[in-house]
Amino acid sequence: MVRPFFLAKSTSNFGSRRNHFVVYGLPAIASALGSYTTADVKVVNGQNWTVDDKRPATPGYKKKKYDEAMQSIRNVLEHLKIDTDSQKLEITFTGDLFAASGVGASAAQCTSLARALNDSFNLNLDDEKINEAAYEGEKAYHGTPSGIDNTASTYGGLIWFVKNLTGGKNTMDFLQSPRKMPLIIANSGITASTTEVVADVRRLKEANSEEFEKTLNEYKALSEKAKKALLEGDIAIIGKLMNQNHKLLQKITVSGEINDKLVGIALKNGAIGAKMTGTGRGGLVIALAENEQIQEYIAKAIEKEGYDAWRTMIG
């Protein structure tokens, strides 16, 4: 049964997509995109399961993420207690979401699988249970995921998210901006290792906890301002805060040379604000434009430099 699935957040405008700040209990803002991943689950005679991944992707992405993807499927199947001893599942992933580091592709895959299994086996799961299953899948990719990607993937829209570090229910508020905002997503073409980058950030925290805490406080103040600006549709303030956030991500070493280059191209060609999103050290950069004409100008400038650029709207 095919179950189309609205992706997810490609972006957290003020944290990173994986979110290197959310895992420390700080808020982030996630926006769903109009791209999707679909999962098709066919039950046949036999045992175990197979996967046919037909998603469009950055060259090398699916190969590098293969082991994590297979484990994520195991996690979802086990969480939902799907029997693969007396039946065989043929799982196919398709859709128009371009799988790349930083776009929430893993969350899209996990959530679409949970929805397809729910439909195929009549599990009667509500969105909260779908989200829980997707979170289990995300553990294969991120170890201890923030939960923001699968939440945005499950519910869509614009979300204010705060992870409950004590194991309780996460804070999830749906936001509504009075203004639609043009966004450009630039793809560096580099797939980074989330576990490596996360480990480096943890080491940085342990090496200088006082300085790291100062950075977290700066981010918290910034995110609160960003929430207010989004609710008011103040695109100028949002852009300014994106630029400040990128500097914080540079400070904790998750932005790489290629990310900084793409941010520079976007700002030079009219972006109000730009920042890396996702794991970092590759992956994606997002840039905010005043209008669709400027959005197109920025996107073409990025493409002229040899990188893919996607146009979308948030809000």
The 8 nearest C-alpha neighbors of each residue, nearest first, counted from 0:
[[1, 39, 40, 119, 115, 2, 41, 118],
 [2, 0, 39, 38, 115, 3, 37, 40],
 [1, 3, 115, 37, 38, 4, 0, 114],
 [4, 2, 37, 1, 36, 5, 35, 111],
 [3, 5, 35, 36, 37, 111, 6, 2],
 [6, 4, 35, 7, 34, 152, 33, 155],
 [7, 5, 35, 152, 107, 34, 4, 32],
 [6, 8, 152, 31, 151, 32, 9, 155],
 [7, 9, 31, 30, 10, 151, 29, 103],
 [8, 10, 102, 103, 7, 101, 31, 32],
 [9, 11, 8, 16, 12, 29, 30, 276],
 [10, 12, 29, 28, 16, 14, 15, 13],
 [11, 13, 10, 14, 28, 241, 29, 15],
 [12, 14, 11, 241, 244, 222, 27, 28],
 [15, 13, 11, 27, 18, 12, 20, 16],
 [16, 14, 276, 18, 277, 11, 17, 19],
 [15, 17, 277, 18, 276, 11, 10, 101],
 [18, 16, 277, 278, 15, 19, 145, 148],
 [17, 19, 15, 16, 21, 20, 14, 145],
 [18, 20, 21, 22, 17, 15, 14, 197],
 [21, 19, 18, 22, 23, 25, 14, 215],
 [22, 20, 25, 18, 24, 23, 19, 26],
 [21, 23, 145, 20, 24, 19, 18, 162],
 [24, 22, 21, 20, 25, 164, 19, 162],
 [23, 25, 21, 162, 22, 164, 161, 163],
 [24, 26, 21, 23, 20, 161, 219, 27],
 [27, 25, 161, 160, 21, 222, 24, 159],
 [28, 26, 160, 14, 159, 13, 11, 21],
 [27, 29, 159, 11, 158, 12, 160, 13],
 [30, 28, 11, 158, 8, 157, 10, 151],
 [29, 31, 157, 8, 156, 10, 158, 313],
 [32, 30, 8, 7, 155, 156, 6, 151],
 [33, 31, 34, 7, 6, 8, 30, 9],
 [32, 34, 5, 35, 31, 6, 311, 7],
 [35, 33, 96, 32, 6, 95, 5, 36],
 [34, 36, 6, 5, 96, 4, 94, 95],
 [35, 37, 94, 4, 96, 93, 107, 108],
 [38, 36, 3, 93, 94, 92, 111, 4],
 [37, 39, 92, 112, 111, 91, 1, 115],
 [38, 40, 1, 91, 0, 90, 115, 92],
 [41, 39, 90, 0, 89, 115, 88, 38],
 [40, 42, 89, 88, 43, 90, 39, 0],
 [41, 43, 88, 87, 89, 40, 86, 44],
 [44, 42, 87, 86, 88, 45, 41, 89],
 [45, 43, 86, 87, 46, 42, 85, 88],
 [46, 44, 87, 86, 43, 85, 47, 84],
 [45, 47, 87, 86, 84, 83, 85, 48],
 [48, 46, 83, 87, 84, 88, 86, 45],
 [49, 47, 88, 87, 89, 46, 50, 83],
 [48, 50, 89, 90, 88, 51, 47, 87],
 [51, 49, 90, 91, 52, 89, 48, 92],
 [52, 50, 91, 53, 90, 92, 49, 89],
 [51, 53, 92, 54, 91, 50, 93, 90],
 [54, 52, 93, 92, 51, 55, 91, 94],
 [53, 55, 93, 52, 94, 56, 92, 98],
 [56, 54, 97, 98, 53, 95, 96, 57],
 [57, 55, 98, 97, 99, 58, 54, 60],
 [56, 58, 60, 99, 188, 59, 98, 55],
 [59, 57, 60, 56, 188, 61, 62, 189],
 [58, 60, 62, 61, 63, 57, 190, 56],
 [61, 59, 63, 57, 62, 58, 190, 64],
 [60, 62, 64, 63, 65, 59, 56, 58],
 [63, 61, 65, 59, 64, 60, 66, 58],
 [62, 64, 60, 61, 65, 59, 66, 190],
 [63, 65, 61, 67, 62, 66, 68, 60],
 [66, 64, 68, 62, 67, 61, 63, 69],
 [65, 67, 69, 68, 64, 70, 63, 62],
 [68, 66, 70, 139, 140, 64, 65, 69],
 [69, 67, 71, 65, 66, 70, 64, 72],
 [70, 68, 72, 66, 71, 67, 65, 73],
 [69, 71, 73, 67, 72, 68, 139, 74],
 [70, 72, 136, 139, 74, 68, 73, 69],
 [71, 73, 75, 69, 74, 70, 76, 136],
 [74, 72, 70, 76, 71, 75, 77, 69],
 [73, 75, 71, 136, 77, 72, 76, 135],
 [74, 76, 78, 72, 136, 77, 73, 132],
 [77, 75, 73, 81, 79, 78, 74, 80],
 [76, 78, 80, 74, 79, 75, 73, 81],
 [79, 77, 75, 80, 76, 74, 132, 135],
 [78, 80, 76, 77, 81, 75, 132, 113],
 [81, 79, 77, 78, 76, 82, 75, 83],
 [80, 82, 76, 79, 77, 83, 78, 116],
 [81, 83, 84, 80, 85, 86, 76, 47],
 [82, 84, 47, 86, 46, 85, 87, 81],
 [85, 83, 46, 82, 86, 47, 87, 45],
 [86, 84, 83, 46, 82, 45, 87, 44],
 [87, 85, 46, 45, 83, 44, 84, 43],
 [86, 88, 46, 45, 47, 48, 43, 42],
 [89, 87, 48, 42, 41, 90, 43, 40],
 [88, 90, 41, 49, 40, 48, 50, 42],
 [89, 91, 40, 50, 39, 49, 88, 51],
 [92, 90, 51, 39, 38, 50, 52, 93],
 [93, 91, 38, 52, 53, 37, 54, 51],
 [92, 94, 54, 53, 37, 36, 38, 91],
 [95, 93, 36, 37, 35, 96, 54, 92],
 [94, 96, 35, 34, 97, 36, 55, 93],
 [95, 97, 34, 35, 94, 36, 98, 55],
 [98, 96, 55, 56, 95, 99, 54, 57],
 [99, 97, 56, 104, 96, 55, 57, 54],
 [100, 98, 57, 102, 56, 101, 97, 60],
 [99, 101, 282, 190, 102, 283, 277, 191],
 [102, 100, 277, 282, 283, 276, 103, 16],
 [103, 101, 9, 104, 99, 100, 10, 8],
 [102, 104, 9, 106, 105, 101, 8, 148],
 [105, 103, 107, 98, 106, 102, 108, 99],
 [104, 106, 108, 107, 103, 109, 137, 140],
 [107, 105, 149, 109, 108, 103, 104, 148],
 [108, 106, 104, 110, 105, 6, 109, 152],
 [107, 109, 105, 111, 106, 110, 104, 112],
 [110, 108, 133, 106, 112, 107, 136, 111],
 [111, 109, 133, 113, 107, 112, 108, 106],
 [110, 112, 114, 108, 38, 113, 109, 37],
 [111, 113, 115, 109, 38, 110, 114, 116],
 [114, 112, 110, 116, 111, 115, 129, 117],
 [113, 115, 117, 111, 112, 116, 110, 118],
 [114, 116, 112, 118, 117, 2, 113, 38],
 [117, 115, 119, 113, 118, 114, 120, 112],
 [116, 118, 122, 114, 115, 121, 120, 119],
 [117, 119, 121, 115, 116, 120, 114, 0],
 [120, 118, 116, 117, 121, 0, 115, 40],
 [119, 121, 122, 117, 118, 116, 81, 115],
 [122, 120, 118, 123, 117, 119, 116, 124],
 [121, 123, 117, 124, 120, 118, 116, 119],
 [124, 122, 121, 117, 125, 118, 120, 128],
 [125, 123, 122, 128, 129, 117, 126, 127],
 [124, 126, 128, 127, 129, 123, 130, 122],
 [127, 125, 129, 128, 130, 153, 124, 154],
 [126, 128, 130, 129, 125, 131, 124, 153],
 [127, 129, 131, 130, 126, 125, 124, 132],
 [130, 128, 126, 132, 131, 127, 113, 133],
 [129, 131, 133, 127, 128, 132, 153, 126],
 [130, 132, 128, 134, 129, 133, 127, 135],
 [131, 133, 135, 129, 134, 130, 75, 78],
 [134, 132, 110, 109, 136, 130, 135, 131],
 [133, 135, 137, 131, 136, 132, 149, 130],
 [136, 134, 132, 133, 138, 137, 74, 75],
 [137, 135, 71, 133, 74, 75, 134, 138],
 [136, 138, 134, 139, 140, 135, 141, 133],
 [137, 139, 142, 141, 135, 140, 136, 143],
 [140, 138, 71, 137, 67, 70, 136, 141],
 [139, 141, 137, 67, 138, 142, 71, 68],
 [140, 142, 144, 138, 143, 139, 137, 194],
 [143, 141, 138, 139, 144, 140, 194, 137],
 [142, 144, 141, 138, 145, 22, 137, 146],
 [145, 143, 141, 146, 138, 142, 137, 22],
 [144, 146, 22, 147, 21, 18, 162, 143],
 [147, 145, 144, 148, 149, 150, 134, 162],
 [146, 148, 150, 145, 149, 151, 160, 29],
 [149, 147, 151, 150, 146, 106, 103, 152],
 [148, 150, 152, 106, 151, 147, 146, 133],
 [151, 149, 147, 153, 152, 148, 130, 154],
 [150, 152, 7, 155, 148, 154, 8, 153],
 [7, 153, 151, 149, 6, 150, 155, 107],
 [152, 154, 150, 151, 130, 149, 155, 110],
 [153, 155, 151, 152, 150, 156, 126, 7],
 [156, 154, 151, 31, 152, 7, 153, 5],
 [157, 155, 31, 30, 158, 154, 173, 151],
 [156, 158, 30, 174, 29, 173, 31, 314],
 [157, 159, 173, 29, 28, 172, 174, 160],
 [160, 158, 28, 172, 171, 27, 173, 29],
 [159, 161, 171, 27, 26, 170, 158, 28],
 [162, 160, 26, 170, 169, 25, 24, 163],
 [161, 163, 169, 24, 164, 21, 170, 160],
 [164, 162, 169, 165, 167, 166, 168, 24],
 [163, 165, 166, 162, 24, 167, 23, 22],
 [166, 164, 163, 167, 168, 162, 24, 169],
 [165, 167, 164, 163, 168, 169, 162, 24],
 [168, 166, 163, 165, 169, 164, 162, 170],
 [167, 169, 163, 170, 166, 162, 165, 171],
 [168, 170, 162, 163, 161, 171, 167, 160],
 [171, 169, 161, 160, 162, 172, 168, 163],
 [170, 172, 160, 159, 169, 158, 173, 161],
 [173, 171, 159, 158, 174, 170, 160, 157],
 [174, 172, 158, 157, 159, 171, 175, 156],
 [175, 173, 157, 158, 172, 176, 159, 230],
 [176, 174, 230, 177, 314, 157, 173, 229],
 [175, 177, 230, 314, 178, 229, 232, 174],
 [178, 176, 232, 175, 231, 230, 179, 314],
 [177, 179, 232, 176, 180, 314, 231, 229],
 [180, 178, 314, 313, 312, 181, 177, 176],
 [179, 181, 313, 312, 314, 178, 182, 288],
 [182, 180, 312, 288, 291, 311, 290, 287],
 [183, 181, 287, 311, 312, 286, 310, 288],
 [182, 184, 310, 286, 285, 309, 185, 298],
 [183, 185, 285, 309, 308, 284, 186, 286],
 [186, 184, 308, 284, 283, 307, 285, 183],
 [185, 187, 283, 307, 188, 282, 306, 308],
 [188, 186, 189, 282, 281, 283, 306, 185],
 [187, 189, 186, 57, 282, 190, 281, 306],
 [190, 188, 281, 187, 282, 191, 100, 280],
 [189, 191, 100, 282, 60, 281, 188, 192],
 [190, 192, 281, 193, 280, 189, 100, 282],
 [193, 191, 195, 194, 196, 190, 278, 197],
 [194, 192, 196, 195, 278, 197, 191, 141],
 [193, 195, 197, 192, 196, 198, 141, 142],
 [196, 194, 198, 192, 193, 197, 199, 191],
 [195, 197, 199, 193, 198, 194, 200, 192],
 [198, 196, 200, 194, 199, 195, 193, 201],
 [197, 199, 201, 195, 196, 200, 194, 202],
 [198, 200, 202, 196, 201, 197, 203, 195],
 [201, 199, 203, 197, 202, 198, 204, 196],
 [200, 202, 198, 204, 203, 199, 197, 205],
 [203, 201, 205, 199, 204, 200, 206, 198],
 [202, 204, 200, 206, 201, 205, 199, 207],
 [203, 205, 208, 201, 202, 211, 207, 206],
 [206, 204, 202, 203, 208, 207, 201, 211],
 [205, 207, 203, 204, 202, 208, 201, 211],
 [208, 206, 204, 209, 205, 210, 211, 203],
 [207, 209, 204, 211, 205, 210, 212, 206],
 [210, 208, 212, 211, 207, 213, 204, 214],
 [211, 209, 213, 212, 208, 207, 214, 204],
 [210, 212, 208, 214, 213, 209, 204, 207],
 [213, 211, 215, 209, 214, 210, 208, 216],
 [212, 214, 210, 216, 211, 215, 217, 209],
 [215, 213, 217, 211, 212, 216, 218, 210],
 [214, 216, 212, 218, 217, 213, 219, 211],
 [215, 217, 219, 213, 218, 214, 212, 220],
 [218, 216, 214, 220, 215, 219, 221, 213],
 [217, 219, 221, 215, 216, 220, 222, 214],
 [218, 220, 216, 222, 221, 217, 215, 25],
 [221, 219, 223, 217, 218, 222, 216, 224],
 [220, 222, 218, 224, 219, 223, 225, 217],
 [223, 221, 225, 219, 224, 220, 218, 13],
 [224, 222, 226, 220, 225, 221, 219, 227],
 [225, 223, 221, 227, 222, 226, 228, 220],
 [224, 226, 222, 228, 223, 227, 237, 229],
 [225, 227, 229, 223, 224, 228, 222, 230],
 [228, 226, 224, 230, 225, 229, 231, 223],
 [229, 227, 233, 225, 231, 226, 230, 232],
 [230, 228, 232, 226, 231, 227, 176, 225],
 [229, 231, 176, 227, 228, 232, 175, 226],
 [230, 232, 228, 229, 233, 227, 176, 177],
 [231, 233, 229, 178, 177, 230, 176, 234],
 [234, 232, 228, 231, 235, 236, 229, 237],
 [233, 235, 237, 236, 232, 238, 228, 289],
 [236, 234, 238, 237, 233, 239, 271, 272],
 [235, 237, 239, 238, 234, 233, 240, 228],
 [238, 236, 234, 240, 235, 239, 225, 228],
 [272, 237, 239, 271, 241, 235, 236, 240],
 [240, 238, 236, 242, 241, 237, 272, 235],
 [239, 241, 243, 237, 242, 238, 244, 236],
 [242, 240, 244, 238, 272, 243, 239, 273],
 [241, 243, 245, 239, 240, 272, 244, 273],
 [244, 242, 240, 246, 241, 245, 239, 247],
 [245, 243, 241, 247, 246, 242, 13, 240],
 [244, 246, 274, 248, 242, 247, 243, 249],
 [245, 247, 249, 243, 244, 248, 250, 242],
 [246, 248, 250, 244, 249, 245, 251, 243],
 [249, 247, 245, 250, 251, 246, 253, 254],
 [250, 248, 254, 246, 252, 247, 251, 253],
 [249, 251, 247, 248, 252, 246, 253, 214],
 [250, 252, 248, 249, 253, 200, 247, 203],
 [253, 251, 249, 250, 254, 248, 200, 255],
 [254, 252, 279, 248, 251, 280, 249, 255],
 [255, 253, 249, 279, 280, 252, 248, 258],
 [254, 256, 280, 258, 257, 259, 281, 253],
 [255, 257, 259, 258, 260, 254, 280, 281],
 [256, 258, 260, 255, 259, 281, 261, 187],
 [259, 257, 255, 261, 260, 256, 254, 275],
 [258, 260, 262, 256, 257, 261, 263, 255],
 [259, 261, 257, 263, 258, 262, 256, 264],
 [260, 262, 264, 258, 263, 259, 265, 257],
 [263, 261, 259, 265, 273, 260, 264, 274],
 [262, 264, 260, 266, 261, 265, 267, 259],
 [265, 263, 261, 267, 262, 266, 268, 260],
 [264, 266, 262, 268, 270, 263, 267, 297],
 [267, 265, 270, 263, 268, 269, 264, 262],
 [266, 268, 264, 265, 269, 263, 270, 262],
 [269, 267, 265, 266, 297, 270, 264, 300],
 [268, 270, 266, 267, 271, 265, 293, 297],
 [269, 271, 266, 288, 272, 265, 287, 286],
 [272, 270, 238, 287, 288, 269, 235, 266],
 [238, 271, 273, 270, 242, 287, 241, 286],
 [274, 272, 286, 262, 285, 242, 241, 287],
 [275, 273, 245, 284, 285, 241, 262, 242],
 [274, 276, 284, 258, 283, 285, 245, 279],
 [277, 275, 15, 16, 284, 283, 101, 10],
 [276, 278, 16, 101, 15, 17, 279, 18],
 [277, 279, 193, 17, 101, 16, 191, 276],
 [278, 280, 253, 254, 281, 277, 282, 276],
 [281, 279, 255, 254, 253, 191, 258, 282],
 [282, 280, 189, 279, 187, 191, 258, 190],
 [281, 283, 100, 101, 189, 187, 190, 186],
 [282, 284, 186, 101, 185, 276, 187, 275],
 [283, 285, 275, 185, 276, 274, 184, 258],
 [284, 286, 184, 273, 274, 183, 275, 185],
 [285, 287, 273, 183, 182, 272, 270, 265],
 [286, 288, 182, 272, 270, 271, 181, 273],
 [289, 287, 270, 294, 181, 290, 271, 293],
 [288, 290, 293, 271, 287, 181, 291, 180],
 [291, 289, 288, 292, 293, 181, 294, 180],
 [290, 292, 294, 293, 181, 295, 288, 289],
 [293, 291, 295, 294, 290, 296, 289, 288],
 [292, 294, 296, 295, 291, 290, 288, 297],
 [295, 293, 291, 288, 297, 292, 296, 290],
 [294, 296, 298, 292, 293, 297, 299, 291],
 [295, 297, 293, 299, 294, 298, 300, 292],
 [298, 296, 300, 294, 295, 299, 268, 265],
 [297, 299, 295, 301, 308, 300, 296, 294],
 [298, 300, 302, 296, 301, 297, 303, 295],
 [301, 299, 303, 297, 298, 302, 296, 304],
 [302, 300, 298, 304, 303, 299, 306, 297],
 [301, 303, 306, 299, 305, 304, 300, 307],
 [302, 304, 300, 305, 301, 299, 306, 298],
 [303, 305, 302, 301, 306, 300, 299, 264],
 [304, 306, 302, 303, 301, 307, 300, 187],
 [307, 305, 302, 301, 304, 186, 187, 308],
 [306, 308, 186, 302, 185, 309, 305, 301],
 [309, 307, 185, 298, 184, 302, 186, 306],
 [310, 308, 184, 183, 185, 311, 307, 298],
 [311, 309, 183, 182, 184, 308, 312, 298],
 [310, 312, 182, 181, 183, 309, 313, 32],
 [313, 311, 181, 180, 182, 179, 314, 310],
 [314, 312, 180, 179, 30, 181, 182, 311],
 [313, 179, 176, 180, 178, 157, 175, 312]]
